[in-house]
């Protein structure tokens, strides 16, 4: 499988939905990582923590019926805090003191499936493929000799309050620049088109040429002289996956 195809099939669309009619209100992305005990959906904190509604994975589009969802049972978030004495623990738990980490995860069934589908103008399915999952040993550290890519659904438009139409984009040829604190910095191979062109990509897996998961899309870099640099920030997964590894016994 070509790496661009793996990039495309590894990114899972997420939607925040409301009410019995499952009205979509927001979009994000994520990926599934398989561990010995559980499978986990990885995404980013800022995308799924501040929106009203229930977050769900898009499982498939069923012609004549609509979108099939798998609803998610909440997310686990992480904070970094300094503990100098036992009383600090109670204070942290009570008041939420500490630095919020832009990483979130939740357990999903090992048999859960997601389909990548191409839908025609008549809303009929043109192409359908199973989305891919990562093995926990496929989480790697980026390096400056590598080339990276990510994908996601962009420019979302709500259709009739019951569905979101979006364009699926694959971005290849990113270069790893450096790591600062909680984030990896990647350089885009083109001029940054604006935040709206990446809306819906937050949480998308960033993958190397070997198909390893190295990061999750978090945000663009800070503007410089009124212009957005050609850089993307991704969470440092190697730093924070320990929270899952301890539970799973793979640390």
C-alpha positions in Angstrom: 0.0 0.0 0.0 1.4 3.4 -0.9 2.0 5.7 2.0 -0.4 8.3 0.8 -3.1 5.7 0.7 -2.3 4.7 4.3 -2.4 8.3 5.4 -5.8 8.7 3.8 -7.2 5.5 5.4 -5.8 6.0 8.9 -7.6 9.3 9.7 -11.0 8.8 11.2 -13.6 11.6 11.0 -15.3 12.6 14.2 -18.4 14.7 14.7 -20.2 16.3 17.6 -23.9 15.5 17.3 -26.9 16.8 19.2 -30.4 15.4 19.8 -32.3 12.4 18.5 -31.8 13.6 15.0 -28.0 13.6 15.5 -27.6 17.2 14.3 -23.9 17.7 13.6 -22.3 20.7 15.2 -18.5 20.3 14.9 -15.8 18.2 13.2 -12.4 16.8 14.2 -10.2 13.8 13.4 -8.5 10.9 15.2 -7.0 7.5 14.8 -7.3 4.1 16.4 -4.3 2.5 18.1 -4.4 -1.2 19.1 -3.0 -2.3 22.5 -3.0 -5.8 24.0 -6.0 -5.1 26.3 -7.9 -2.3 24.6 -8.1 -0.3 21.4 -8.0 3.5 21.8 -9.1 6.4 19.8 -6.5 9.1 19.8 -7.4 12.8 19.2 -6.6 16.2 20.6 -7.9 17.9 23.7 -8.9 21.3 22.2 -11.1 19.7 19.5 -13.3 17.5 21.7 -13.3 19.2 25.1 -15.2 22.4 24.5 -18.1 21.6 22.2 -21.6 20.8 23.4 -23.1 17.5 22.2 -21.9 13.9 22.0 -18.7 13.1 20.0 -19.0 10.1 17.6 -17.0 8.4 15.0 -18.4 8.3 11.5 -18.8 4.6 10.7 -20.3 4.7 7.2 -22.8 6.4 4.9 -25.8 4.2 4.1 -27.5 5.2 0.8 -31.1 6.2 1.4 -30.7 6.1 5.2 -28.0 8.5 6.2 -24.9 8.4 8.4 -24.1 5.6 10.8 -22.3 6.7 13.9 -20.5 5.1 16.8 -20.9 7.3 19.8 -17.9 7.8 22.2 -18.2 7.5 26.0 -16.2 10.6 26.9 -12.4 11.2 26.8 -9.5 11.0 29.1 -7.4 14.2 29.3 -4.0 14.8 30.7 -2.4 17.6 32.8 1.2 18.2 33.8 1.6 19.3 37.4 4.4 19.5 39.9 3.9 17.5 43.2 6.1 18.5 46.1 4.1 17.1 48.9 1.1 14.8 49.4 -1.4 17.7 49.9 -0.6 18.8 46.3 -2.4 15.7 44.9 -5.7 16.6 46.5 -5.4 20.2 45.4 -4.6 19.2 41.8 -7.6 16.7 41.7 -10.0 19.3 43.3 -9.0 22.4 41.3 -7.6 21.0 38.1 -4.3 22.7 38.6 -1.7 22.1 35.9 -0.9 22.5 32.3 -3.5 21.1 29.9 -2.0 18.7 27.4 -3.5 18.8 23.8 -4.0 15.0 23.8 -7.2 13.0 24.5 -8.1 9.3 24.2 -10.9 6.9 24.8 -11.4 3.1 24.7 -13.3 1.7 21.7 -14.3 -1.9 20.9 -11.7 -4.0 19.2 -14.3 -4.9 16.5 -15.4 -1.4 15.7 -15.1 -0.6 12.0 -15.0 2.6 10.0 -15.3 3.0 6.3 -13.6 5.5 4.0 -16.2 6.2 1.4 -16.3 8.4 -1.7 -19.9 9.6 -2.3 -21.2 10.8 -5.7 -23.4 13.9 -6.4 -26.5 11.6 -6.1 -25.3 10.6 -2.6 -24.6 7.1 -3.8 -21.4 5.3 -2.7 -18.7 5.2 -5.4 -15.9 3.6 -3.3 -15.8 2.0 0.1 -12.7 0.8 2.0 -12.0 -0.2 5.6 -10.0 2.5 7.5 -6.7 1.3 9.0 -5.6 1.0 12.7 -2.2 1.4 14.2 -0.4 -1.2 16.4 1.1 0.4 19.5 4.6 -0.6 18.3 4.0 1.7 15.3 4.3 4.9 17.4 7.6 6.5 16.5 9.7 9.6 16.9 10.0 11.9 13.9 13.4 12.8 12.5 14.7 15.4 10.1 15.5 12.9 7.4 11.9 11.7 7.1 8.9 12.9 5.1 5.4 13.0 6.7 1.8 13.3 5.8 -1.7 13.7 7.3 -5.3 13.8 6.0 -8.7 15.0 7.1 -12.0 16.4 6.0 -11.9 20.1 5.5 -14.2 23.0 4.7 -17.3 21.4 6.4 -20.8 22.5 5.4 -23.9 21.4 7.3 -26.5 20.0 4.9 -30.1 20.3 6.1 -29.1 20.0 9.8 -28.6 16.2 9.4 -25.2 15.8 7.7 -21.9 17.5 7.1 -20.5 17.7 3.6 -16.7 18.0 3.6 -13.8 17.5 1.2 -11.2 14.8 2.1 -7.7 16.1 1.6 -4.3 14.3 1.9 -1.2 16.4 2.6 2.1 14.8 1.9 5.7 16.0 2.0 5.9 17.6 5.5 9.3 17.9 7.0 10.1 17.6 10.7 11.8 20.7 12.0 12.2 20.4 15.8 10.5 19.5 19.1 9.7 22.1 21.7 8.1 21.0 24.9 4.9 19.1 24.2 4.9 19.7 20.4 6.7 18.6 17.3 7.0 21.3 14.5 6.5 20.3 10.9 7.0 22.4 7.8 4.3 22.3 5.0 5.6 21.9 1.4 3.3 24.8 0.4 2.2 28.2 1.6 -0.2 28.0 4.5 -3.7 28.4 3.0 -5.4 29.6 6.2 -6.9 27.9 9.2 -10.2 27.3 7.5 -8.5 24.9 5.1 -7.4 22.6 8.0 -10.7 22.9 9.9 -11.7 19.3 10.8 -8.1 18.0 10.7 -7.4 18.6 14.4 -6.4 15.2 15.8 -5.5 13.6 12.5 -2.6 11.2 12.6 0.8 12.4 11.2 2.5 9.5 9.6 6.0 8.8 8.3 7.0 7.0 5.1 7.1 3.7 6.9 3.5 4.0 8.0 4.4 4.8 11.6 2.3 7.2 13.8 4.5 10.1 14.9 2.1 12.7 16.0 -1.5 14.2 15.9 -2.3 17.5 14.2 -2.8 20.2 16.9 -2.7 23.6 15.3 -0.8 26.0 13.0 2.2 28.0 14.3 1.9 31.5 15.7 1.6 34.3 13.1 4.7 36.2 12.1 4.4 39.7 10.8 0.7 39.1 10.2 1.3 36.0 8.2 0.8 32.3 9.2 4.1 30.4 8.8 4.1 27.2 6.8 4.2 25.2 9.9 2.0 22.7 11.7 2.2 21.7 15.4 1.7 18.1 16.4 1.5 16.6 19.9 4.6 14.7 21.1 3.0 11.3 21.4 6.2 9.6 22.6 6.0 11.8 25.7 2.4 11.2 26.7 1.6 7.7 25.5 3.1 6.5 28.8 -0.3 7.2 30.4 -1.8 4.3 28.3 1.3 2.1 28.5 1.3 2.0 32.3 -2.4 0.8 32.2 -1.7 -1.7 29.4 1.6 -3.1 30.9 3.6 -2.2 27.7 5.8 0.4 29.4 
